[in-house]
Amino acid sequence: MTMKTFLKTFLKDESGASAAEYALIIAIVGVGIGAAALALGANVTEAIGGASDEVHACNNATAPAAAPSDYTSVTC
């Protein structure tokens, strides 16, 4: 069943209670998805901001005399 067919069937549904229940379920799921998107967006923004601060701090730090060969152990 395609979305277009589903929507046509949904709009023609005259059973009343079923259509209202489906609309309520769709509304609740939509609110849940919106809340999850806002929370995820805030977390991503915070993570990118933190990474940006770390990169900025490393770029402004004084460079060591000799760079180690293992860059994973370098701290700024």
Buried (B, 14 or more C-beta within 10 A) or exposed (E): EEEEEEEEEEEEEEEEEEBEEEEEEEEEEEEEEEEEEEEEEEEEEEEEEEEEEEEEEEEEEEEEEEEEEEEEEEEE
